Amino acid sequence: MVKEEHPTLNAAEVFLRGLYLIGIKAMAIGVVIVSALNLATPTDFIFDRFADFKAAAGSSYGAVLARRLIGFLEKDLVSSCIVNKVVDLNLLVI
């Protein structure tokens, strides 16, 4: 069996320009898509999401804010636990 020798490359012969261009193009496509989605989102939907804040003037504003914050923290905690479990089981290497 004949061993094939691979030529060694020095740093001057390695070009990463293609990888950088792919990254820049992907980021540009992402920015365009997010901008298009932002323009296409009906404003009524956004105003409806914050209608309970507007209705909760005064002391009940804190309760609405606390309820949303607790919901966010619950989702964050659950997703963090899932990611940690997946990494611990070596299902995903980070």
C-alpha positions as a Markdown table, in Angstrom:
| # | Residue | x | y | z |
|---|---|---|---|---|
| 1 | Met | 0.0 | 0.0 | 0.0 |
| 2 | Val | 1.4 | 3.4 | -1.1 |
| 3 | Lys | 1.0 | 6.3 | 1.3 |
| 4 | Glu | -0.1 | 9.5 | -0.3 |
| 5 | Glu | 1.7 | 12.6 | 0.9 |
| 6 | His | -0.3 | 15.7 | 1.2 |
| 7 | Pro | 1.4 | 18.9 | 0.4 |
| 8 | Thr | 1.7 | 21.2 | 3.4 |
| 9 | Leu | 0.5 | 24.8 | 3.0 |
| 10 | Asn | 1.9 | 27.8 | 4.8 |
| 11 | Ala | -0.2 | 30.7 | 6.0 |
| 12 | Ala | 0.4 | 32.7 | 2.9 |
| 13 | Glu | -1.2 | 30.1 | 0.7 |
| 14 | Val | -4.4 | 29.8 | 2.7 |
| 15 | Phe | -7.2 | 32.2 | 1.7 |
| 16 | Leu | -10.3 | 32.6 | 3.8 |
| 17 | Arg | -11.8 | 35.3 | 1.6 |
| 18 | Gly | -14.5 | 32.8 | 0.4 |
| 19 | Leu | -15.7 | 32.1 | 3.9 |
| 20 | Tyr | -15.9 | 35.7 | 4.8 |
| 21 | Leu | -17.9 | 36.5 | 1.6 |
| 22 | Ile | -20.3 | 33.7 | 2.5 |
| 23 | Gly | -20.8 | 35.1 | 6.0 |
| 24 | Ile | -21.3 | 38.7 | 4.7 |
| 25 | Lys | -23.8 | 37.5 | 2.0 |
| 26 | Ala | -25.7 | 35.4 | 4.6 |
| 27 | Met | -25.8 | 38.4 | 7.0 |
| 28 | Ala | -27.0 | 40.7 | 4.2 |
| 29 | Ile | -29.8 | 38.2 | 3.2 |
| 30 | Gly | -30.8 | 38.0 | 6.9 |
| 31 | Val | -31.0 | 41.8 | 7.3 |
| 32 | Val | -33.1 | 42.1 | 4.1 |
| 33 | Ile | -35.5 | 39.3 | 5.2 |
| 34 | Val | -35.9 | 40.8 | 8.7 |
| 35 | Ser | -36.5 | 44.2 | 7.3 |
| 36 | Ala | -39.1 | 42.9 | 4.9 |
| 37 | Leu | -40.9 | 41.1 | 7.7 |
| 38 | Asn | -40.8 | 44.2 | 9.8 |
| 39 | Leu | -42.4 | 46.2 | 7.0 |
| 40 | Ala | -45.0 | 43.5 | 6.3 |
| 41 | Thr | -46.1 | 43.1 | 10.0 |
| 42 | Pro | -49.5 | 44.7 | 10.5 |
| 43 | Thr | -49.3 | 47.4 | 13.1 |
| 44 | Asp | -52.7 | 46.3 | 14.5 |
| 45 | Phe | -51.0 | 43.1 | 15.7 |
| 46 | Ile | -48.4 | 45.1 | 17.6 |
| 47 | Phe | -50.9 | 47.5 | 19.1 |
| 48 | Asp | -53.0 | 44.5 | 20.3 |
| 49 | Arg | -50.0 | 43.0 | 22.0 |
| 50 | Phe | -49.6 | 46.2 | 24.1 |
| 51 | Ala | -53.3 | 46.9 | 24.6 |
| 52 | Asp | -53.3 | 45.4 | 28.1 |
| 53 | Phe | -50.5 | 47.8 | 29.1 |
| 54 | Lys | -52.5 | 50.7 | 28.0 |
| 55 | Ala | -55.6 | 49.4 | 29.8 |
| 56 | Ala | -53.6 | 48.8 | 33.0 |
| 57 | Ala | -53.1 | 52.4 | 34.0 |
| 58 | Gly | -52.0 | 53.0 | 37.5 |
| 59 | Ser | -51.4 | 50.2 | 40.1 |
| 60 | Ser | -52.3 | 47.3 | 37.9 |
| 61 | Tyr | -49.5 | 48.1 | 35.5 |
| 62 | Gly | -47.0 | 46.4 | 37.8 |
| 63 | Ala | -49.1 | 43.2 | 37.8 |
| 64 | Val | -49.2 | 43.0 | 34.0 |
| 65 | Leu | -45.5 | 43.7 | 33.8 |
| 66 | Ala | -44.7 | 41.1 | 36.4 |
| 67 | Arg | -46.9 | 38.5 | 34.7 |
| 68 | Arg | -45.1 | 39.0 | 31.4 |
| 69 | Leu | -41.6 | 39.0 | 33.1 |
| 70 | Ile | -42.4 | 35.7 | 34.9 |
| 71 | Gly | -43.6 | 34.1 | 31.6 |
| 72 | Phe | -40.3 | 35.2 | 29.9 |
| 73 | Leu | -38.2 | 33.9 | 32.8 |
| 74 | Glu | -40.0 | 30.5 | 32.8 |
| 75 | Lys | -39.4 | 30.1 | 29.0 |
| 76 | Asp | -35.8 | 31.1 | 29.4 |
| 77 | Leu | -35.2 | 28.7 | 32.3 |
| 78 | Val | -36.9 | 25.8 | 30.5 |
| 79 | Ser | -34.9 | 26.4 | 27.3 |
| 80 | Ser | -31.6 | 26.7 | 29.3 |
| 81 | Cys | -32.3 | 23.4 | 31.1 |
| 82 | Ile | -33.0 | 21.7 | 27.8 |
| 83 | Val | -29.9 | 23.0 | 26.2 |
| 84 | Asn | -27.8 | 22.0 | 29.2 |
| 85 | Lys | -29.3 | 18.5 | 29.1 |
| 86 | Val | -28.6 | 18.1 | 25.4 |
| 87 | Val | -25.0 | 19.2 | 25.9 |
| 88 | Asp | -24.5 | 16.9 | 28.9 |
| 89 | Leu | -25.8 | 13.9 | 26.8 |
| 90 | Asn | -23.3 | 14.8 | 24.1 |
| 91 | Leu | -26.2 | 15.1 | 21.6 |
| 92 | Leu | -24.9 | 18.4 | 20.5 |
| 93 | Val | -21.3 | 19.5 | 20.8 |
| 94 | Ile | -20.8 | 23.2 | 21.5 |
